[in-house]
Amino acid sequence: MNNIIIINGPNLNLLGEREQSQYGSVTFEELKEKCLKKGDDLKIHIEFFQSNIEGEIVTKIQEARKNYDGIIINAAGFTHTSVAIRDALDVFKKPIIELHISNIYKREEFRHKSLISSIVSGGIFGLGPEGYILAIISLDKMLKNEN
């Protein structure tokens, strides 16, 4: 059984409350439940993690090297600013999918630059909360060498 971790950055705990035009009405807890169910369906162990603190995310990525086969990361606002998260991901050396609920390339100019896109295995942008399910399926296929 593969182990993956889904890492969520700042403000994602407020899903369902904030900017529904960008992020939809699904709450963070509902999203977590959907992801865990998809993991069960695919026989993947999933840990779902969220932090508003950059250092906690860096530590979680560093710890993931020992315990997880892949990472799905929605670094949220840290996508555009955190060299530390980028560097931690670069050391992971296993499949990583970058995920964004909204299409960062259709938003404000400062969101168009992702510091992590150049080191991840692939990315999903702008497909709403469903992007998480697609990322889980894609990472599962990568880990089984089906992609």
N, C-alpha and C positions, 0 to 999 in steps of 0.2 A: 504494500500500500504506500503510495507516494504521500509525502507531507508537503503542503504548501502553506504559505502565509500571505494573507492579504493585508497590506499596510496602507492605512489611510491617514492623510495629513490633516492640517488645521481646518476647522470649521465643518468638516464632513459629519461630525456628530450632530450637526444642526440640519441635516437633510430633512426635507418635509416642512421645514419652517422657513428656510431662507431661499430667496430668489427661485421660486418654483418655475418661472419661465426658463431658467437655465438648467435647473436640477431636478425638476419634477416634484411629485407629491409623496413619493416613497420615503418613509422615515429611515433613519440609520438602522434601527432595530429590525425593521421589515427587510431591508436590504441584507443585513447579516443573516437573518433566517433563510432567505432565498439562496444565499451563497452556501450556507451550511447544508441545506437540503440538496443542492446540486452536487456538492462534494459527496454526500452520502450516496446519491444516485450513481456517481462515477467511481465510488469506492476510493475516494481521496480524503485524507485527513486535512481539514482546513482550520487554521487559526485566523481569527479576524481581529485586527489590532487597529486602534486609532489613538493618535496623540496630537495635541496642539503644540507640542514642544519638540523642536528640532533635535535636540540631543537625545531624547527618548527614542526617536525614530532611528537615529544613527546607531544607537546601542542595540535596538531590536534587529536591525539589518546585520550588524556584526555577529550577534548571537545566532542569527538564522543560518549562518554558514555551517554550523554543526548539526542543526536539527531539521533543516528543510531542504527539499529538492528543488524548489522554485519559489519565486516571489512575484506577486502581482502588487503593483504599487500605484496608488493615486496620491501623489505627494502634494496635491492641491497647490496652494500658494508657494510652497517650498520648491515646486518644479522650476520656478523662474529665478530663484534666489540662492538655493543651497548647494554650494560646492561640497559641503560636508556630507550631505546625503548622496550626492553623485559619487564621491570618492568611496563611501561605504559600499554602494551598489557595485562599483567597479571591482572591488575585492571579492564579491560574492562568487563569481565564476561559474554560476549555474544559470538556467533560464530565468529571465525577468521580463515581465510584460508591464509596460507603462500604460496607465489607464486614466482617462478623464471623462467624466459624465458629460460635460459640455465640450463643444469643439473649440479648443483654445485658439485656433487659427481664425475663428470668426469673431473673436472678442477683442478686447482692448489690445493695442499694439504691444504693451509690455508682457502680455500673456503669450505672445507668439514665439517666444524663445524658451525652449525647454533645455535645461542643463543636463538632463538625464537621457534624452532621446538617443544620443550617439552611443550609449553604452548598453542599452537594453536589447533584448532579442526581438521585440516587436511592440507595437502600440495600438491602442484602441481609443478613439477620440470621438466625442459627440454622439454616441449611441445611447445616451441616457443610462439609467441604472442597469439596463439589460447588458450593457458593456461588461459588467462584472461577470455575468454568466458566460458570455462569449470568451472572456479572458480565462475563466476556469477551464472551459472546454479546450481552448487553444493550448493552455499550459499542460493540460493532461495529455494532449496529443504530442506535444514536444517531448514530454518526459517518457512517453512510450515510443518515441521515434517514428510517429505517424505523420508528422508535419514536415 
